[in-house]
Amino acid sequence: MTKISDGSSSPAPNRKREIAGIPTRYLAIGAIVVLALWFLFANLDKVKIQFWVFTVTAPLWIALLATLLAGVALGWLLKGRRSK
């Protein structure tokens, strides 16, 4: 019996996606960081943040930065679960 392969079982070629020698992943991360910083510093007003028990007054950029860092930490933790 002759086995005929349609090529679908072979792995895809490893293509490097780069722009000017920089991996596109790093360019995307850099763009997101720049946009996040721009957004943070465009929001410098003070706001009241109400938790369940107490209220805090702080600059909005600190609240946004804390939220961003919490999201990064959550993404990092979930990335570890996905690779297992």
Short mmCIF file of the C-alpha atoms (twelve columns), coordinates in Angstrom:
data_MODEL
# 
_entry.id   MODEL 
# 
loop_
_atom_site.group_PDB 
_atom_site.id 
_atom_site.type_symbol 
_atom_site.label_atom_id 
_atom_site.label_alt_id 
_atom_site.label_comp_id 
_atom_site.label_asym_id 
_atom_site.label_seq_id 
_atom_site.Cartn_x 
_atom_site.Cartn_y 
_atom_site.Cartn_z 
_atom_site.pdbx_PDB_model_num 
ATOM 1  C CA . MET A 1  0.000   0.000  0.000  1 
ATOM 2  C CA . THR A 2  1.296   3.444  -0.902 1 
ATOM 3  C CA . LYS A 3  0.746   6.260  1.495  1 
ATOM 4  C CA . ILE A 4  -0.054  9.597  -0.162 1 
ATOM 5  C CA . SER A 5  0.574   12.738 1.827  1 
ATOM 6  C CA . ASP A 6  -1.177  16.004 1.087  1 
ATOM 7  C CA . GLY A 7  1.387   17.977 3.118  1 
ATOM 8  C CA . SER A 8  -1.111  18.952 5.799  1 
ATOM 9  C CA . SER A 9  0.653   16.952 8.515  1 
ATOM 10 C CA . SER A 10 4.001   18.694 8.083  1 
ATOM 11 C CA . PRO A 11 4.708   21.598 10.417 1 
ATOM 12 C CA . ALA A 12 4.429   25.137 9.101  1 
ATOM 13 C CA . PRO A 13 7.715   26.826 8.227  1 
ATOM 14 C CA . ASN A 14 9.177   28.959 10.989 1 
ATOM 15 C CA . ARG A 15 8.870   32.475 9.591  1 
ATOM 16 C CA . LYS A 16 10.372  35.364 11.508 1 
ATOM 17 C CA . ARG A 17 8.042   38.327 11.575 1 
ATOM 18 C CA . GLU A 18 10.209  41.392 11.872 1 
ATOM 19 C CA . ILE A 19 10.182  45.030 10.852 1 
ATOM 20 C CA . ALA A 20 13.642  46.580 10.474 1 
ATOM 21 C CA . GLY A 21 15.131  43.643 12.394 1 
ATOM 22 C CA . ILE A 22 12.827  44.111 15.403 1 
ATOM 23 C CA . PRO A 23 10.287  41.346 16.122 1 
ATOM 24 C CA . THR A 24 6.721   42.571 15.609 1 
ATOM 25 C CA . ARG A 25 5.809   41.308 19.076 1 
ATOM 26 C CA . TYR A 26 8.193   43.830 20.660 1 
ATOM 27 C CA . LEU A 27 6.899   46.592 18.412 1 
ATOM 28 C CA . ALA A 28 3.311   45.834 19.480 1 
ATOM 29 C CA . ILE A 29 4.277   45.789 23.167 1 
ATOM 30 C CA . GLY A 30 6.122   49.089 22.737 1 
ATOM 31 C CA . ALA A 31 3.122   50.688 21.020 1 
ATOM 32 C CA . ILE A 32 0.780   49.545 23.795 1 
ATOM 33 C CA . VAL A 33 3.131   50.898 26.482 1 
ATOM 34 C CA . VAL A 34 3.399   54.276 24.718 1 
ATOM 35 C CA . LEU A 35 -0.395  54.519 24.342 1 
ATOM 36 C CA . ALA A 36 -0.941  53.510 27.979 1 
ATOM 37 C CA . LEU A 37 1.527   56.147 29.214 1 
ATOM 38 C CA . TRP A 38 -0.056  58.776 26.979 1 
ATOM 39 C CA . PHE A 39 -3.495  57.887 28.375 1 
ATOM 40 C CA . LEU A 40 -2.203  57.959 31.962 1 
ATOM 41 C CA . PHE A 41 -0.640  61.390 31.686 1 
ATOM 42 C CA . ALA A 42 -3.667  62.804 29.883 1 
ATOM 43 C CA . ASN A 43 -5.720  62.036 33.016 1 
ATOM 44 C CA . LEU A 44 -4.100  63.941 35.874 1 
ATOM 45 C CA . ASP A 45 -7.261  65.062 37.721 1 
ATOM 46 C CA . LYS A 46 -7.989  63.874 41.261 1 
ATOM 47 C CA . VAL A 47 -10.815 61.387 41.695 1 
ATOM 48 C CA . LYS A 48 -12.576 59.680 44.583 1 
ATOM 49 C CA . ILE A 49 -12.244 55.915 44.488 1 
ATOM 50 C CA . GLN A 50 -14.807 54.119 46.594 1 
ATOM 51 C CA . PHE A 51 -14.069 50.667 47.898 1 
ATOM 52 C CA . TRP A 52 -16.581 48.655 49.889 1 
ATOM 53 C CA . VAL A 53 -15.599 50.114 53.252 1 
ATOM 54 C CA . PHE A 54 -13.632 53.315 52.586 1 
ATOM 55 C CA . THR A 55 -13.055 56.056 50.020 1 
ATOM 56 C CA . VAL A 56 -9.684  57.261 48.742 1 
ATOM 57 C CA . THR A 57 -8.893  60.475 46.863 1 
ATOM 58 C CA . ALA A 58 -6.001  60.076 44.427 1 
ATOM 59 C CA . PRO A 59 -4.874  61.271 41.016 1 
ATOM 60 C CA . LEU A 60 -6.636  59.369 38.260 1 
ATOM 61 C CA . TRP A 61 -3.334  58.354 36.678 1 
ATOM 62 C CA . ILE A 62 -2.400  56.415 39.824 1 
ATOM 63 C CA . ALA A 63 -5.691  54.506 39.724 1 
ATOM 64 C CA . LEU A 64 -5.209  53.778 36.020 1 
ATOM 65 C CA . LEU A 65 -1.594  52.715 36.552 1 
ATOM 66 C CA . ALA A 66 -2.641  50.383 39.382 1 
ATOM 67 C CA . THR A 67 -5.288  48.857 37.127 1 
ATOM 68 C CA . LEU A 68 -2.769  48.446 34.305 1 
ATOM 69 C CA . LEU A 69 -0.263  46.753 36.605 1 
ATOM 70 C CA . ALA A 70 -2.967  44.440 37.978 1 
ATOM 71 C CA . GLY A 71 -3.852  43.468 34.403 1 
ATOM 72 C CA . VAL A 72 -0.220  42.808 33.514 1 
ATOM 73 C CA . ALA A 73 0.208   40.672 36.635 1 
ATOM 74 C CA . LEU A 74 -2.966  38.725 35.863 1 
ATOM 75 C CA . GLY A 75 -1.849  38.154 32.269 1 
ATOM 76 C CA . TRP A 76 1.559   36.966 33.457 1 
ATOM 77 C CA . LEU A 77 -0.035  34.544 35.927 1 
ATOM 78 C CA . LEU A 78 -2.470  33.187 33.338 1 
ATOM 79 C CA . LYS A 79 0.331   32.773 30.786 1 
ATOM 80 C CA . GLY A 80 2.008   30.351 33.186 1 
ATOM 81 C CA . ARG A 81 -1.158  28.252 33.357 1 
ATOM 82 C CA . ARG A 82 -1.573  28.156 29.571 1 
ATOM 83 C CA . SER A 83 1.911   26.761 28.905 1 
ATOM 84 C CA . LYS A 84 1.380   23.729 31.185 1 
# 
